[in-house]
Amino acid sequence: MEILRFPGLGWELPISRVALSIGNLDIYWYGVIIAVGFGLGLWVYLSHNRTCGIHPDEGLDIILWAMVGAIVGARAYYVAFQWDNYKDNLKEIFNLRGGGLAIYGGIIGALIVAFIVCRIKKLPMLPVADAAFPGVMLGQAIGRWGNFFNMEAFGTNTTLPWGMTSDTISAYLSRHQAALAAQGIVVDPTLPVHPTFLYESLWNLIGVAILLLWLFPRRSYDGQITLGYTAWYGLGRFFVEGLRTDSLMVGSFRISQVIAAVSVIAALCIWLALRKKYKDKPLTVTYTALVKEDGR
């Protein structure tokens, strides 16, 4: 048990990483929250399969395989950019309980596997992605609260009232103070920091509402929801990543911030080009055989 403090608000919250213990097995809040995020995201995805012309049974097969790709991709991405921490102890690569998953790696891995499964099943990829990404964003919004219990994914010092601190946060900043200074990031381990996990979670929740309540009813071509997700998530991630103290780096660049910037620009350019092409042309779902095969 550790105390997470919000000095500006006068809050002190006792936090434990362990949700419950079964014998000698500890079940961590991080895993519980990820599971909840996955479950709710899956529900959103399956509830929109038919809207996109994909039969839920087919859609479930694809997303389950995509989840395997997401886990492998998230871990591989993280390890690749933290190779010095693993090269002398390769067994640690498979120690997922020790942490180390990267969202962009998970998205890339999931898309690769989903594309392969769609090709095998002879299903169109873009409608599947359109149905999936609102659920993905919801899962990300919920999953970020796992960082809250781990006291990780925080930012630089702040004087804002919701700035937080703890022994874990202070210890991390003390260990990495010199490395951060070399990147031009000055931190004081004794002062509160930005709860960047919270910023990203709130940003993603707003994004889910935009995708489901505003963009989905106006969907006029396959891939439109995917572009909306890419632009919205990338925009928020670009600014949040700039505050973080644990970014994966390539030289002096935060790799997730670079990917976010490129994805936003690419998504907006494609959006503008397709918006003109499909203006006033309502989308016709062309995969009705899949929708009607069970009589519904």
C-alpha positions in Angstrom: 0.0 0.0 0.0 1.3 3.4 -0.9 -0.1 7.0 -0.6 -0.8 8.9 -3.8 -0.9 12.6 -2.9 -2.6 15.5 -4.6 -1.2 18.5 -2.6 -3.2 21.1 -4.4 -6.5 19.4 -3.7 -5.5 18.2 -0.2 -6.1 14.6 -1.2 -4.2 11.5 0.0 -5.3 8.2 -1.5 -4.0 4.8 -0.3 -3.2 2.8 -3.5 -2.4 -0.8 -3.8 -1.3 -2.4 -7.1 -2.9 -5.7 -6.0 -6.7 -6.0 -6.5 -6.9 -9.4 -4.7 -4.8 -12.4 -3.8 -5.7 -16.1 -4.4 -3.3 -18.1 -2.4 0.2 -17.0 -3.5 -1.2 -15.5 -6.8 -1.6 -11.7 -6.8 -4.1 -10.3 -9.3 -3.1 -6.7 -10.1 -5.5 -3.8 -10.8 -3.6 -3.2 -14.0 -4.7 -6.5 -15.4 -8.3 -6.2 -14.1 -8.6 -2.8 -15.7 -7.2 -3.9 -19.0 -9.7 -6.8 -19.0 -12.6 -4.5 -18.3 -11.4 -2.2 -21.1 -11.1 -5.1 -23.5 -14.6 -6.4 -22.6 -16.3 -3.0 -23.0 -14.4 -2.3 -26.2 -15.4 -5.7 -27.6 -19.1 -4.9 -26.8 -18.9 -1.6 -28.7 -17.2 -3.4 -31.6 -19.7 -6.2 -31.9 -22.6 -3.8 -31.6 -21.4 -2.0 -34.7 -20.5 -5.0 -36.9 -23.8 -5.1 -38.7 -23.8 -1.4 -39.2 -20.6 -1.8 -41.1 -21.8 -5.0 -43.0 -19.8 -7.5 -41.0 -21.5 -10.5 -39.4 -20.8 -10.5 -35.6 -19.6 -14.1 -35.7 -17.0 -13.2 -38.3 -16.2 -10.0 -36.5 -15.5 -11.9 -33.3 -13.1 -14.2 -34.9 -11.2 -11.3 -36.4 -11.0 -9.3 -33.2 -9.8 -12.2 -31.1 -6.9 -12.9 -33.5 -6.2 -9.2 -33.6 -5.9 -9.1 -29.8 -3.1 -11.7 -30.0 -1.4 -9.4 -32.6 -1.9 -6.4 -30.3 -0.2 -8.1 -27.3 2.7 -9.3 -29.4 3.0 -6.0 -31.2 2.8 -3.9 -28.0 5.5 -5.9 -26.4 7.8 -6.1 -29.5 7.5 -2.4 -30.0 8.5 -1.6 -26.4 11.3 -4.1 -26.3 12.7 -2.8 -29.6 13.0 0.7 -28.2 14.3 -0.5 -24.8 16.6 -3.1 -26.2 19.5 -2.2 -23.8 17.3 -3.3 -20.9 16.7 -6.8 -22.4 19.7 -7.7 -24.6 21.5 -9.3 -21.6 18.4 -11.1 -20.2 16.3 -12.3 -23.1 13.9 -14.2 -20.8 12.6 -10.8 -19.5 11.1 -10.1 -22.9 8.4 -12.6 -22.0 7.8 -11.2 -18.5 4.6 -9.2 -19.3 3.9 -9.0 -15.6 6.9 -6.7 -15.3 5.2 -4.1 -17.5 6.3 -2.7 -20.8 3.5 -2.5 -23.5 3.3 0.3 -26.1 -0.1 1.3 -27.5 1.1 2.2 -31.0 2.9 -1.2 -31.2 -0.3 -2.8 -30.2 -2.3 -1.0 -32.8 0.2 -1.9 -35.5 0.3 -5.6 -34.4 -3.5 -5.8 -34.3 -3.9 -4.2 -37.8 -1.4 -6.6 -39.3 -3.1 -9.7 -37.9 -6.6 -8.4 -38.7 -5.5 -7.8 -42.3 -4.2 -11.3 -42.6 -7.4 -12.8 -41.1 -9.6 -10.7 -43.3 -7.7 -11.9 -46.4 -8.1 -15.5 -45.3 -11.8 -15.0 -44.7 -12.2 -12.9 -47.8 -13.7 -10.0 -45.8 -13.1 -6.3 -46.4 -10.7 -4.8 -43.9 -11.9 -1.2 -43.7 -15.4 -1.9 -42.5 -13.9 -4.2 -39.8 -11.6 -1.3 -38.7 -14.5 1.2 -38.7 -16.4 -1.1 -36.3 -13.4 -1.7 -34.2 -11.8 1.7 -33.5 -14.5 3.2 -31.3 -14.1 0.2 -29.1 -10.4 0.4 -29.2 -10.5 4.0 -28.1 -12.8 3.1 -25.2 -10.5 0.3 -24.2 -7.6 2.8 -24.2 -9.5 5.3 -22.1 -10.3 2.7 -19.5 -6.9 1.0 -19.7 -5.0 4.2 -18.8 -6.4 3.9 -15.3 -4.1 0.9 -14.9 -1.3 3.5 -15.0 -3.0 5.2 -12.1 -2.7 2.1 -9.9 0.9 1.5 -11.1 1.7 5.2 -10.6 3.3 5.4 -14.0 2.8 7.3 -17.3 3.0 10.6 -15.6 4.4 13.9 -16.8 6.7 16.7 -15.8 6.3 19.0 -12.8 3.2 21.1 -12.6 1.7 23.7 -10.2 -1.9 22.8 -11.4 -4.1 21.8 -8.5 -4.5 18.2 -9.7 -0.7 17.6 -9.8 0.2 14.3 -8.0 3.2 12.8 -6.2 4.1 9.6 -4.3 7.2 7.8 -3.2 7.2 5.8 -6.4 7.0 8.9 -8.6 9.7 10.7 -6.6 12.0 7.6 -6.8 11.5 7.3 -10.6 12.3 11.0 -11.1 15.4 10.8 -8.9 16.7 7.8 -10.9 16.1 9.4 -14.3 16.7 13.0 -13.4 20.1 13.2 -15.2 18.8 11.3 -18.3 15.8 13.6 -18.5 18.1 16.7 -18.1 20.1 15.5 -21.0 16.9 15.6 -23.1 16.3 19.1 -21.9 13.6 18.1 -19.4 14.2 19.5 -15.9 12.3 17.8 -13.1 12.2 18.2 -9.3 11.5 14.8 -7.7 9.9 16.5 -4.7 7.2 18.4 -6.6 3.9 17.1 -8.1 3.7 16.0 -11.7 1.1 16.0 -14.5 -1.3 13.0 -14.4 -0.9 12.4 -18.1 -2.7 9.1 -17.9 -5.8 11.1 -16.9 -5.4 13.6 -19.7 -5.2 10.8 -22.3 -8.1 8.9 -20.7 -10.4 12.0 -20.8 -9.3 12.8 -24.4 -10.2 9.3 -25.5 -13.6 9.3 -23.8 -14.4 12.5 -25.7 -13.2 10.8 -28.9 -15.4 7.8 -28.3 -18.5 10.1 -28.0 -17.5 11.9 -31.2 -17.0 8.7 -33.2 -20.2 7.0 -32.0 -22.6 9.9 -31.7 -21.5 12.3 -34.4 -19.3 10.5 -37.0 -20.9 7.1 -37.2 -24.4 8.5 -38.2 -22.6 10.5 -40.9 -20.4 7.6 -42.2 -20.3 7.9 -46.0 -17.4 5.6 -46.9 -15.4 2.7 -45.6 -12.5 3.8 -43.5 -14.1 7.1 -42.3 -14.3 6.0 -38.7 -10.7 4.7 -38.9 -9.5 8.1 -40.1 -11.4 9.9 -37.4 -9.8 7.7 -34.7 -6.4 8.1 -36.2 -6.6 11.9 -36.3 -8.3 12.3 -32.9 -6.1 9.9 -30.9 -2.9 11.1 -32.6 -3.7 14.8 -31.9 -4.2 14.1 -28.2 -1.3 11.7 -28.0 1.1 14.3 -29.6 0.5 16.8 -26.8 0.2 14.4 -23.9 3.4 12.6 -25.0 5.2 16.0 -24.9 4.6 16.1 -21.2 5.6 12.6 -20.3 8.9 11.6 -18.6 8.9 8.0 -19.8 8.8 8.3 -23.5 10.4 5.8 -25.8 13.1 7.7 -27.6 15.0 7.6 -31.0 17.9 10.0 -30.5 16.3 13.2 -29.3 12.8 12.4 -30.7 9.9 10.9 -28.8 8.9 8.1 -31.1 5.2 8.1 -30.2 5.1 11.8 -30.7 6.6 11.5 -34.1 4.1 8.7 -35.1 1.2 10.7 -33.7 2.2 13.8 -35.7 2.6 11.8 -38.9 -0.7 9.9 -38.4 -2.7 13.1 -37.8 -1.3 14.8 -40.9 -1.9 11.7 -43.1 -5.4 11.1 -41.7 -6.5 14.7 -42.3 -5.1 14.8 -45.8 -6.9 11.6 -46.7 -10.0 12.8 -44.9 -10.1 16.0 -46.9 -9.5 14.2 -50.2 -12.3 11.6 -49.6 -14.7 14.2 -48.1 -14.8 15.9 -51.5 -15.2 12.6 -53.3 -18.0 11.2 -51.2 -19.8 14.5 -50.4 -23.6 13.9 -50.5 -23.1 10.2 -51.4 -24.6 8.1 -48.6 -22.7 4.8 -48.0 -24.4 1.7 -49.3 -23.4 -1.4 -47.3 -22.4 -4.0 -49.9 -21.8 -7.0 -47.6 -25.5 -7.9 -47.0 -24.9 -11.7 -47.5 -22.9 -11.7 -44.3 -25.5 -9.6 -42.4 -28.4 -11.8 -43.4 -27.0 -15.3 -43.3 -28.5 -16.1 -39.8 -31.9 -14.7 -40.8 -31.6 -11.3 -39.1 
